Amino acid sequence: MSDDLDDIQAIFFEECNEGLAVAEAGLSTMADGDTSADVIAGVFRAVHSIKGGAGAFGHEALQSFSHIFENLLDEVRAGRIEPTADTCKNMLLAFDVLSDHVQAAQGFVAVPDDAAMLATLEALLAEGSGDAPAGDAAASPEASARAAEGEADEFGFMPVVVDIEDLDQEPDAFVDLGDGDAQESAADAGWSIRFAPSRDAMANGSEPLLVLRELERMGGEVVGVETAPLPPLRELDPEAAYFTWFVSVPATVTRSDIEEAFDFVAPDSGIDIVEGVAPSAPESEPELQPEPAPEPALEADEKSAASDAAPSTPPVENIPPAAAAKAAPPAPPAEAKAIEPPQNIRVDVSKLDMLLNLVGELVIRNSILADRLDSADQQRVELPELARLTREIQDNVMSLRAQPIRQAFSRVPRMLRELCSATNKDVVLEVSGEATEVDKSVIEKIGEPLTHMIRNAVDHGIEGTEERVAKAKPAQGNLKLSAEQRGARIFLRVADDGRGIDRERVLAKAVEKGIVASDATLSDEEIDNLICAPGFSTAETISSISGRGVGMDVVRSNVEALGGRIEISSTPGKGTTFTMILPLTLAILDGMVVRLCGQRYVLPLSNVVETVQPEPGQMRPVANSSEVIDMRGTYVPVKRLSELFQLPPADREDEDSVVIIVETDAGNVGLMVDTIEDRREVVIKSLDQNLYPIRGLGGATILGDGSIALILDIEALVASANSPSKFVLKGMAA
Amino acid sequence: MAATAAAATETEHVDDTERKIVTFLLGKQTFGIDMSALIEIREWEDPTPLPSVPPYIKGVTNLRGHVVPVVGLAERLGWEPSVLHARSCILVVNIEGKHAGFLVDEVADIVSVADSAIQPAPEVEVTETSVIRGLVEIGQRSKESSDQKDLIMVSLLDLEKLSPTRHMDLVA
């Protein structure tokens, strides 16, 4: 039981996070000046959903905060509060507090102190509308109850919580508002609502009964039903909705509350909300009210009552109800067709991981078959066709795990706001390519490097406003965050228009820290790369943001651990761009299989530049047992893989070996192996799953014969071989 | 003595519960591991060697699609490496979700022992911090006569302490 509840809560929190993402995107759009009704409504709905779920699960702090926030959004939605830039900014801040509350409700962090934010929101509410707060306050206790039900409906965790609330509240609410207000409404001209549920409402999960109940709870009354679309009994689909309902709701209820009742109704339903009471239908058929189930037992006079009562569709408010009569009875609800929204299903990630593993096995078995069968037999058993299918299954499984990178970007705006307020800088964020899809495992792991790079850009790159103005730059700093897919790699860019890398200072610092020799000559590019050197930090003063002993070296090692690399380009005075080049997936690698001392190894093909079989004399020894290979006049350092791995020296001539020139951060390097065997896609099995990460190895894979080949991590391999003097060496070679 | 108390609380609250122990030989000693941790027993086949790992990690092998490290248990305990022979085999175990294979000289038996019969390991330990979780005496199946049972001592291994992932700190 409690487990079930936990599961349901987990779903709620997932929805919360989705809601937060929607709200944040919407609020950002608003802050950028687009305050169209759709955007506002989107944010409102998201916050409303969070509030409802919070209420249902008893997260009081979250509920009460989101309630106030929702009220403000409601006022904005209703046009009573102008969504000025200032208001939007405050709402973004409120959003931050809201996400803290969500975190707190999950037990991740302490409940935030929201007093100041609440005061701000209340102030906004108060100044926004003189009279609105009263009405709002009156509506609020009920609103939250209703929200809870709305939530239950949407999330599908209805039974316990909601029904009890129903029982608790319905009698009071109904008695209080129902009769009394029905009379009043005649005088006040209440609302006439026509509700034609989509035929597939039930299938879409928007149960019309819940909407009607909610309207009733507000004091509404079903005044008529249009039954004409009801088909003959034998054609009746018991799960379809055929009727159109006419409800009158007292004028004391605000339009937004009524609209709220329809929040989760399928978009193809017909909904008209018109001010002005329906002419003659009050108290008409009481037996209609309780259970509006689509029974074919409705009587004809009800039907006529409905057509009397219903047709009021004056387009503008304030038109007297009398004008209503002319409108034709509403058309039967349109058949749902045309646009079917994509249907989603939530899947436990571990199941996808399992599926991916199995597909990996399938790929391997496939290559075992290919290894063991000669080509005639392969044709006979249609192996190529099997291979094609396997490949397709693999691609599809991979795509199941692909997620838009938006998820990794979503935390950036907030982080930037906090960074800006901490550094007193003004930075505007530009995001592009957030729909680029990347494997989930990659998304999970780029968050941290991304955070560091953005901190770095704001803290070190972008100047303060005064400095910018003095340099005749726009006062507002600009930070571009972009993602782009190129082949099997994704390019993630963080570009600022700040002061660029101060190369003199970087070099001085590197010399001071002993990272490079004092007499080394380095190219600009190499100096830029120094900021990724271990133990390097250029911050003059240790700030609260980046001076935590974690520098770009950590970013680089994180990115390299992902099988990616970082490129830095900087123009003094103009800005710096960091580009992370990452694999789309961490699970499959395009590799070159090489053989060395009887073992097979896999090199990532993306690192391979070319391969050479050395001619006699092409390999030249240099001092200290290092060697270079003469590549058309350029000397490229060569590492013998057998030495790096301390394998017994092979008894073979250099001319019988192969040098594979690979591209690394430290320039091109040749790796000497015995032979090249194959080129194939391999399924990466991590070593640290059962062992621990081993420097120089990116993992392992299982080859066609069931044996294991180790995957080389070229960067680490080359770096470990000459790490302390890497930059100096490179400087000399260049 | 402090260890006694700790180990006692671990075993005593489930007084009469019996557990199955897989016993095996390493040199002349008999060791045991909890049967519930055992995934399979397989014949020795040369694993793929790994660079820059301690010598007791013999390499990795393919266990139905998983890359599993193979540990020379004798070396791990600081003894001379096992000499491979026909009865050498690998005990593949599950240690808190991580898989590892241990090279042992010979698998002996599967026995049931009561938890209450397990004594805490004495504090005199040969290598490192104790990898022995407890000691238990079992009657060995005698080949000649069924009456005469030789009692032998089995050292129960603490697999968690033997997990190759524990050496992550040393490497990183």
Interface residues (C-beta under 8 A of the other chain):
Chain A: N357 G360 E361 I364 Q599 L644 F645 Q646 L647 K685 S686 L687 D688 Q689 N690 L691 Y692 P693 I694 R695 G696 L697 G699 A700 I702 G706 S707 I708 A709 L710
Chain B: P47 T48 P49 L50 P51 S52 V53 I57 V60 T61 N62 G65 H66 V67 V68 P69 K98 H99 A100 P164 T165 H167 M168 V171 A172
